Amino acid sequence: MPASPGRRPRRTGFAVAVLSGALLVVGGAGVAGAALYDNANGDGSPTSSSSPLPVVDNGNPPAASGSVESVASAVLPSVVELNVSGGGSGGSGSGVILDASGLILTNDHVVTLGGQIKADQAEVTVSFNDGKKARATVVGTDPLTDTALVKVEGVDGLKPITIGKSSNLDVGEQVVAVGSPFGLAATVTSGIVSALDRPVEVARDQNGNATAYPAIQTDAAINPGNSGGPLVNMDGQLVGINASIRSTGSAQGGAESGSIGLGFAIPIDEVLPIIDQLRAGETPTHARLGIQVQDAAGQAGSSDTTLTGARIQSIESGSAAGKAGLENGDIITGIDDHQIDTTEGLIATVRSYRPGDTVKVTYQRDGKQATTDLELGSDG
């Protein structure tokens, strides 16, 4: 059940319309075929034959290395379906096995049912690719990166996934998504990396803290229920966690629309430090600048329609931004080689770093561009 920048109603009416269209096309083809048959046979009398139709049997050769088939064969044993209930609600999602002891990675919004329950209230059942089922406990969650770990006990023969590097991905590279969309376990879809570092914000907590990440955008079909499942490269290595989709619909009636080829995965590089902290029983920490910002574009009183970036509204005393000499009114336009166009982009980009990392901040002040080196602070 991917989180989404907008809720995703299931467009059943659209599906019926498409089906009706398909029937009309087939009907038209049938009429034309019958007319041709009559012309060819003169009196229109059909002929029949008792001979069996020919069948070509090429056998079932092994999957070619680097094919979707070979990737699916390697990855499917490492992917699970999660059924979660609590507080009178229920839902399902996906997960990926991290180690042979039963540690499973998924999304925070899967185990909290999109924020309807607390993680410690979740009753989780894990269904494995071989048909086994087991109860699981929540090890820990991190809402700000939409990350969660659950663990099963007493299950043998688990196959951990191989973890790759999302930083090695390129736009246009082929990828495969695996999960349980709409409860259809072990579903494999394929596509390409459509974009990298796409700023995606899916939620904010009561304190205004955003769940945002610099996403891997893909056109591999991702639907509700794919959340928490792996996005892998053609070597079968985990490079992202499928987490959200863009939808043309709304959340009216609680229905959810399906894939329109705009799916987003959390890069695995960004969440590995969070995973390590959760495994160790620690509270996850995140990098921060210590500022309040708003989009520079479209601000009242501004006539410059080309202006982009995140304008600083206030700076916390002793914050990383304050120590680096940034001031109210400065417009942040870049972090290292990442262009910053919006506040969402700034939050997602900073979230990809770790506390203590040094970054180069590009900003505008009084119409002039400047840069400063800045050591990121921590929310810990």
C-alpha positions as CSV (number, residue, x, y, z in Angstrom):
1,M,0.0,0.0,0.0
2,P,2.3,2.7,-1.2
3,A,2.1,6.1,0.3
4,S,1.4,8.7,-2.3
5,P,1.7,12.4,-2.8
6,G,-2.0,12.0,-3.4
7,R,-4.3,9.1,-2.5
8,R,-5.0,6.7,-5.2
9,P,-8.7,5.7,-5.8
10,R,-9.2,2.4,-7.7
11,R,-10.5,3.5,-11.1
12,T,-12.9,0.6,-11.7
13,G,-15.0,2.6,-14.1
14,F,-12.0,3.2,-16.3
15,A,-11.2,-0.5,-16.3
16,V,-14.7,-1.3,-17.5
17,A,-14.4,1.3,-20.2
18,V,-11.2,-0.2,-21.4
19,L,-12.6,-3.7,-21.4
20,S,-15.6,-2.6,-23.4
21,G,-13.4,-1.0,-25.9
22,A,-11.4,-4.2,-26.3
23,L,-14.6,-6.2,-26.9
24,L,-15.7,-3.8,-29.6
25,V,-12.4,-4.1,-31.4
26,V,-12.5,-7.9,-31.3
27,G,-16.1,-7.8,-32.5
28,G,-15.1,-5.7,-35.5
29,A,-12.3,-8.0,-36.4
30,G,-14.6,-11.0,-36.2
31,V,-17.1,-9.4,-38.8
32,A,-14.3,-8.6,-41.2
33,G,-12.8,-12.1,-40.9
34,A,-16.2,-13.7,-41.6
35,A,-16.7,-11.6,-44.8
36,L,-13.3,-12.6,-46.2
37,Y,-13.9,-16.2,-45.4
38,D,-17.2,-16.1,-47.4
39,N,-15.5,-14.5,-50.4
40,A,-12.8,-17.1,-50.5
41,N,-15.1,-20.1,-50.2
42,G,-17.7,-19.1,-52.7
43,D,-20.9,-20.5,-51.1
44,G,-19.7,-19.8,-47.6
45,S,-19.9,-23.4,-46.6
46,P,-17.3,-24.0,-43.8
47,T,-14.9,-26.9,-44.0
48,S,-13.6,-28.9,-41.1
49,S,-10.6,-31.1,-40.3
50,S,-10.0,-33.7,-37.6
51,S,-6.2,-33.1,-37.8
52,P,-4.6,-31.8,-34.6
53,L,-3.2,-28.3,-34.6
54,P,0.6,-28.2,-34.9
55,V,2.5,-27.4,-31.7
56,V,6.1,-26.3,-31.6
57,D,8.0,-27.4,-28.4
58,N,11.2,-25.5,-27.9
59,G,11.6,-26.9,-24.4
60,N,12.2,-24.6,-21.3
61,P,15.8,-23.4,-21.7
62,P,17.5,-21.7,-18.7
63,A,17.0,-17.9,-18.3
64,A,19.6,-15.8,-20.0
65,S,21.9,-14.0,-17.6
66,G,20.8,-10.4,-17.0
67,S,17.3,-11.1,-18.2
68,V,14.1,-10.2,-16.2
69,E,13.5,-13.9,-15.9
70,S,16.8,-14.6,-14.3
71,V,16.4,-11.6,-12.0
72,A,13.0,-12.8,-10.9
73,S,14.3,-16.3,-10.2
74,A,17.1,-14.9,-8.0
75,V,15.0,-12.3,-6.1
76,L,11.6,-13.9,-5.5
77,P,12.8,-16.2,-2.6
78,S,13.9,-13.0,-0.8
79,V,10.6,-11.1,-1.1
80,V,7.7,-11.5,1.4
81,E,4.1,-10.3,1.8
82,L,3.2,-8.6,5.0
83,N,-0.4,-8.6,6.4
84,V,-0.8,-6.0,9.1
85,S,-3.7,-5.5,11.5
86,G,-4.4,-3.4,14.6
87,G,-6.9,-1.0,16.0
88,G,-9.7,-2.5,13.9
89,S,-7.8,-1.7,10.7
90,G,-5.8,-3.9,8.4
91,G,-3.7,-3.8,5.2
92,S,-0.9,-5.5,3.3
93,G,2.4,-4.6,1.9
94,S,5.7,-6.2,0.9
95,G,9.1,-6.7,2.5
96,V,12.6,-8.0,1.7
97,I,14.7,-10.4,3.7
98,L,18.0,-8.8,4.9
99,D,19.6,-11.8,6.7
100,A,19.1,-15.4,7.4
101,S,18.0,-14.7,11.0
102,G,14.7,-13.3,9.8
103,L,15.3,-9.6,9.6
104,I,12.9,-8.0,7.1
105,L,13.0,-4.5,5.6
106,T,9.7,-2.7,4.8
107,N,8.1,0.8,5.0
108,D,7.0,2.5,8.1
109,H,3.6,3.2,6.5
110,V,3.2,-0.5,6.0
111,V,3.5,-1.5,9.6
112,T,1.6,1.6,10.9
113,L,-1.1,1.2,8.3
114,G,-0.4,4.7,7.0
115,G,-0.2,6.2,10.4
116,Q,-3.5,4.7,11.7
117,I,-1.8,2.8,14.4
118,K,1.5,2.9,16.4
119,A,4.2,0.4,15.4
120,D,4.0,-1.4,18.7
121,Q,0.3,-2.1,18.1
122,A,0.9,-3.8,14.8
123,E,0.1,-7.5,14.4
124,V,2.2,-8.7,11.5
125,T,2.0,-11.9,9.6
126,V,4.7,-12.7,7.0
127,S,4.0,-14.9,4.0
128,F,7.1,-16.4,2.3
129,N,7.6,-17.3,-1.3
130,D,7.6,-21.0,-0.5
131,G,4.2,-20.8,1.2
132,K,5.3,-20.6,4.8
133,K,3.8,-18.1,7.2
134,A,5.1,-16.7,10.4
135,R,4.2,-14.0,12.9
136,A,6.6,-11.1,13.1
137,T,7.5,-8.4,15.6
138,V,8.4,-4.8,14.8
139,V,12.1,-4.1,15.5
140,G,11.9,-0.4,14.9
141,T,10.6,2.3,12.6
142,D,11.7,5.6,11.2
143,P,8.8,7.7,9.9
144,L,11.0,10.4,8.5
145,T,12.6,8.0,6.0
146,D,9.5,5.7,5.8
147,T,11.7,2.8,7.0
148,A,10.8,-0.1,9.2
149,L,12.3,-3.5,10.3
150,V,10.4,-6.5,11.4
151,K,11.7,-9.9,12.5
152,V,10.4,-13.5,12.3
153,E,11.7,-16.3,14.6
154,G,12.1,-20.0,13.9
155,V,11.9,-19.9,10.1
156,D,14.7,-21.8,8.4
157,G,16.1,-21.6,4.9
158,L,15.7,-17.9,4.4
159,K,17.5,-16.3,1.5
160,P,18.7,-12.8,2.1
161,I,18.7,-10.4,-0.8
162,T,22.0,-9.0,-2.2
163,I,22.3,-5.3,-1.5
164,G,23.7,-3.1,-4.2
165,K,24.4,0.6,-4.5
166,S,21.7,3.0,-5.7
167,S,24.4,5.6,-6.5
168,N,25.5,3.4,-9.4
169,L,22.1,3.7,-11.2
170,D,21.7,5.7,-14.4
171,V,18.6,7.1,-16.0
172,G,17.4,4.6,-18.6
173,E,18.8,1.6,-16.8
174,Q,16.5,-1.4,-16.6
175,V,15.1,-2.3,-13.2
176,V,12.7,-4.9,-11.7
177,A,10.1,-4.4,-9.0
178,V,8.8,-7.3,-6.9
179,G,6.0,-7.3,-4.3
180,S,2.4,-8.0,-3.6
181,P,0.3,-5.4,-5.3
182,F,-3.4,-5.6,-4.2
183,G,-2.4,-8.8,-2.3
184,L,-1.2,-10.6,-5.5
185,A,2.0,-12.1,-4.0
186,A,5.2,-12.6,-5.9
187,T,4.3,-10.2,-8.7
188,V,7.2,-9.1,-10.9
189,T,7.2,-6.0,-13.1
190,S,10.0,-4.4,-15.0
191,G,10.8,-1.0,-16.5
192,I,13.6,1.6,-16.4
193,V,14.9,4.2,-14.1
194,S,12.9,7.2,-15.3
195,A,14.7,9.8,-13.2
196,L,17.1,10.1,-10.2
197,D,17.0,12.3,-7.1
198,R,13.4,13.2,-7.7
199,P,12.2,15.0,-4.5
200,V,9.2,13.2,-3.1
201,E,7.4,14.3,0.0
202,V,4.6,11.9,1.1
203,A,3.6,13.2,4.6
204,R,4.3,15.6,7.5
205,D,4.0,14.9,11.2
206,Q,2.2,17.1,13.7
207,N,5.5,19.0,14.2
208,G,5.9,19.8,10.5
209,N,8.7,17.2,10.0
210,A,8.5,15.9,6.5
211,T,8.7,12.3,5.2
212,A,10.7,13.1,2.1
213,Y,13.5,11.4,0.1
214,P,15.4,11.9,-3.2
215,A,13.6,9.1,-5.0
216,I,14.4,6.7,-7.8
217,Q,11.6,7.3,-10.3
218,T,10.6,4.2,-12.4
219,D,8.0,3.2,-14.9
220,A,8.0,-0.4,-13.6
221,A,4.4,-0.9,-12.5
222,I,4.1,-0.2,-8.7
223,N,0.7,-0.4,-7.1
224,P,-0.9,-0.4,-3.6
225,G,0.7,-3.4,-1.8
226,N,4.1,-3.0,-3.5
227,S,5.2,-0.8,-0.6
228,G,8.3,-2.2,1.2
229,G,9.2,-4.5,-1.7
230,P,12.5,-4.3,-3.6
231,L,13.5,-2.4,-6.7
232,V,16.5,-4.3,-8.0
233,N,19.0,-3.9,-10.9
234,M,19.6,-6.5,-13.5
235,D,22.2,-8.2,-11.3
236,G,19.4,-8.8,-8.8
237,Q,20.8,-6.4,-6.3
238,L,18.6,-4.3,-4.0
239,V,18.9,-0.6,-5.0
240,G,15.6,0.8,-3.7
241,I,12.5,0.2,-1.6
242,N,9.3,0.8,-3.5
243,A,7.3,3.3,-1.5
244,S,4.9,5.6,-3.4
245,I,3.2,6.3,-6.7
246,R,1.9,9.4,-8.4
247,S,-1.8,9.2,-9.1
248,T,-4.3,11.1,-11.3
249,G,-7.1,10.3,-8.8
250,S,-8.1,11.5,-5.3
251,A,-8.7,9.7,-2.0
252,Q,-12.5,10.0,-2.2
253,G,-14.2,7.0,-0.7
254,G,-10.8,5.5,0.4
255,A,-10.3,3.8,-3.0
256,E,-6.9,3.7,-4.6
257,S,-5.9,4.0,-8.3
258,G,-3.3,1.9,-9.9
259,S,0.0,2.5,-11.7
260,I,0.3,5.2,-14.3
261,G,4.0,4.6,-14.8
262,L,5.1,7.0,-12.1
263,G,6.5,5.0,-9.2
264,F,9.1,6.1,-6.6
265,A,11.6,4.0,-4.6
266,I,13.7,5.1,-1.7
267,P,17.4,4.7,-2.6
268,I,19.0,2.0,-0.6
269,D,22.2,4.0,0.0
270,E,20.2,6.6,1.9
271,V,18.5,4.2,4.3
272,L,21.4,1.8,5.1
273,P,22.6,4.0,8.0
274,I,19.0,4.1,9.4
275,I,18.8,0.3,9.1
276,D,22.0,-0.1,11.0
277,Q,20.7,2.2,13.8
278,L,17.4,0.3,14.0
279,R,19.2,-3.0,14.1
280,A,21.2,-1.8,17.0
281,G,18.1,-0.6,18.9
282,E,19.0,3.0,18.5
283,T,16.8,6.0,17.7
284,P,17.6,7.0,14.1
285,T,19.2,10.4,13.5
286,H,19.0,12.7,10.6
287,A,21.0,15.5,9.1
288,R,19.5,19.0,9.5
289,L,20.3,22.6,8.7
290,G,18.3,24.2,11.5
291,I,16.3,26.6,9.4
292,Q,12.7,27.3,8.4
293,V,12.2,27.8,4.6
294,Q,9.6,28.4,2.0
295,D,9.6,28.2,-1.8
296,A,11.3,31.3,-3.4
297,A,9.1,31.0,-6.5
298,G,5.7,32.7,-6.3
299,Q,6.3,34.6,-3.1
300,A,4.1,37.7,-2.6
301,G,5.8,40.8,-3.8
302,S,8.2,39.0,-6.1
303,S,7.9,39.8,-9.8
304,D,10.7,37.3,-10.9
305,T,8.9,34.3,-12.3
306,T,12.2,32.5,-12.9
307,L,13.3,32.6,-9.3
308,T,13.7,29.1,-7.7
309,G,15.1,27.8,-4.5
310,A,14.3,27.7,-0.8
311,R,14.2,31.0,0.9
312,I,15.3,31.1,4.6
313,Q,12.6,32.4,6.9
314,S,14.3,31.8,10.2
315,I,17.5,30.3,11.6
316,E,17.8,28.5,14.9
317,S,20.4,29.8,17.3
318,G,23.6,27.6,17.1
319,S,22.4,25.7,14.1
320,A,24.5,24.4,11.2
321,A,23.2,27.1,8.9
322,G,23.8,29.9,11.5
323,K,27.4,28.8,12.1
324,A,28.0,28.8,8.3
325,G,27.0,32.4,8.0
326,L,23.6,32.0,6.3
327,E,21.0,34.7,7.0
328,N,17.3,35.2,6.8
329,G,16.3,36.0,3.2
330,D,19.1,33.9,1.6
331,I,17.8,31.6,-1.1
332,I,19.4,28.2,-1.1
333,T,19.8,27.0,-4.7
334,G,22.2,24.1,-4.4
335,I,23.7,21.5,-2.1
336,D,26.9,20.1,-3.5
337,D,25.9,19.2,-7.1
338,H,22.2,18.9,-6.3
339,Q,20.1,21.7,-7.7
340,I,17.5,23.0,-5.2
341,D,14.3,24.4,-6.7
342,T,11.8,24.0,-3.8
343,T,11.6,23.4,-0.1
344,E,10.6,19.8,-0.8
345,G,13.8,19.4,-2.8
346,L,15.9,20.9,0.0
347,I,14.4,18.6,2.6
348,A,14.8,15.5,0.4
349,T,18.4,16.4,-0.4
350,V,19.5,17.1,3.2
351,R,17.8,13.9,4.2
352,S,20.2,11.9,1.9
353,Y,23.2,13.1,4.0
354,R,24.2,12.1,7.5
355,P,24.9,14.3,10.6
356,G,28.4,15.6,10.5
357,D,28.7,15.5,6.7
358,T,30.2,18.6,5.2
359,V,28.4,20.0,2.2
360,K,28.8,23.1,-0.1
361,V,25.7,25.3,0.0
362,T,25.0,27.6,-2.9
363,Y,22.7,30.5,-2.2
364,Q,21.6,33.9,-3.4
365,R,21.8,37.1,-1.3
366,D,20.7,40.4,-2.7
367,G,20.7,39.0,-6.2
368,K,24.3,37.7,-6.0
369,Q,25.4,34.1,-5.8
370,A,27.7,32.8,-3.1
371,T,28.8,29.5,-1.5
372,T,29.7,28.3,1.9
373,D,30.9,25.0,3.4
374,L,28.6,23.7,6.1
375,E,28.8,20.8,8.6
376,L,25.3,19.3,8.9
377,G,23.8,19.1,12.3
378,S,21.7,16.3,13.8
379,D,18.2,15.9,15.2
380,G,19.5,13.3,17.7
